[in-house]
Amino acid sequence: MRIHNFSAGPSTLPMEILEALQKDIVDYQGVGYSLIEASHRGKVFDGIYNETMDLLKEIMGIPAGYSPFFLGGGATLQFAMIPMNFQGNGTAYYAKTGTWSNKATDDAQKLGKVVVAFDGKDSNYSTLPDPHQLEIPQDASYFYYCSNETIGGIQWQEVPEVGNVPLIVDTSSDFLSRPIDVEKFSLIYGGVQKNLAPAGATLVIVKDEMLERCPDTLPAYLSYKTHAKAKGLYNTPPVFSIWAVNLMLKWIKKNGGLVGMQQRAEEKAALLYDLFDSSSFYRNPVDAKYRSRMNVVFRLPSEELEAKFVAEALNEGLSALKGHKSVGGCRASIYNALEKSSVETLVAFMREFERRNG
Ligand SMILES: *Cc1c(COP(=O)(O)O)cnc(C)c1O
């Protein structure tokens, strides 16, 4: 029996995609070899790759003037590549809203001048700045934020207003979970293992105008210009991960595109937040305006009860509900592929657990 998998990443995938991968893993659609044995310059992979890029452009509405490509190194490599390519002699502005944007800020500080435009530390990262009141100087190199903090369970519900300052977002844990206005951004990136596919690829979408800034002194792999020029095939791309992204994009399209994904996410999240709001047993520590639709964090009255909750849930086939070790508590990650019925099962268990322990 499949468990209900609330893992924060790598995350659950739709059963039909796992089965499609399984079916084709030995002999890809009758060609006599597996896609993971195929040359990334050959016809079979080429077909998958071009189709993936076309689907991505269609689903996200990526206009001309942007280059999408998949890189290795995880989302973490982007913490360094972004300042290496775009900070120049100017000042980059960062919003520190939790673990991931804090790590990105640390790397940028090693590489150039950084101003922290917002730091959520005093609120224990439970709130965000007003996206309309940021006041970023117009000569800033760029403004950087993380659209969804996976560990803290806090999510920007609007794109921050920064005038003409290039806007850069880490969208690893809410990638393709809602419509996005690509034209507002200079660079969008995310590791695919949270919402799209197995680990291995990081999707980067860069505005071509920005490529003029990439210093020629950078080693080839670290320059966005290299990857944009080679259309993402400068070196061997993470082929297995891209194959799975291809299947996931078709699944997203079939399930209503990004509007459909947003609807799914909101319905699932509401089940949990409604429970917290009607309970004095479960508590969500995040400012209600910024509650994440992807990673739902919650506390029980004591750490002992939290440990008991996680253990008993697992016995019921509800897996990976322990919060990240850095913050404690509990967390249910409810990415695109997680079915609403899994959240319903969780909520029923939570009500019953409260009855027994409340
Ligand atoms: C997981 C995560 C990362 C790091 O991703 P890796 O691929 O493990 O490097 C960065 N940002 C966010 C928001 C994440 O959720």
The ligand as an SDF file (V2000), in Angstrom:
LIG
                    3D

 15 15  0  0  0  0  0  0  0  0999 V2000
   14.9960   22.8040   -0.7590 C   0  0  0  0  0  0  0  0  0  0  0  0
   15.1670   24.2400   -1.0080 C   0  0  0  0  0  0  0  0  0  0  0  0
   16.3930   24.7910   -1.4260 C   0  0  0  0  0  0  0  0  0  0  0  0
   17.6370   23.9520   -1.5810 C   0  0  0  0  0  0  0  0  0  0  0  0
   17.4920   23.0370   -2.5850 O   0  0  0  0  0  0  0  0  0  0  0  0
   18.6450   22.0070   -3.0020 P   0  0  0  0  0  0  0  0  0  0  0  0
   18.1840   21.5410   -4.3230 O   0  0  0  0  0  0  0  0  0  0  0  0
   18.6650   20.9550   -1.9510 O   0  0  0  0  0  0  0  0  0  0  0  0
   19.9240   22.7580   -3.0810 O   0  0  0  0  0  0  0  0  0  0  0  0
   16.4580   26.1380   -1.6880 C   0  0  0  0  0  0  0  0  0  0  0  0
   15.3800   26.9230   -1.5360 N   0  0  0  0  0  0  0  0  0  0  0  0
   14.1910   26.4370   -1.1260 C   0  0  0  0  0  0  0  0  0  0  0  0
   13.0320   27.3650   -0.9890 C   0  0  0  0  0  0  0  0  0  0  0  0
   14.0420   25.0890   -0.8520 C   0  0  0  0  0  0  0  0  0  0  0  0
   12.8660   24.6070   -0.4430 O   0  0  0  0  0  0  0  0  0  0  0  0
  1  2  1  0
  2  3  1  0
  2 14  2  0
  3  4  1  0
  3 10  2  0
  4  5  1  0
  5  6  1  0
  6  7  2  0
  6  8  1  0
  6  9  1  0
 10 11  1  0
 11 12  2  0
 12 13  1  0
 12 14  1  0
 14 15  1  0
M  END
$$$$
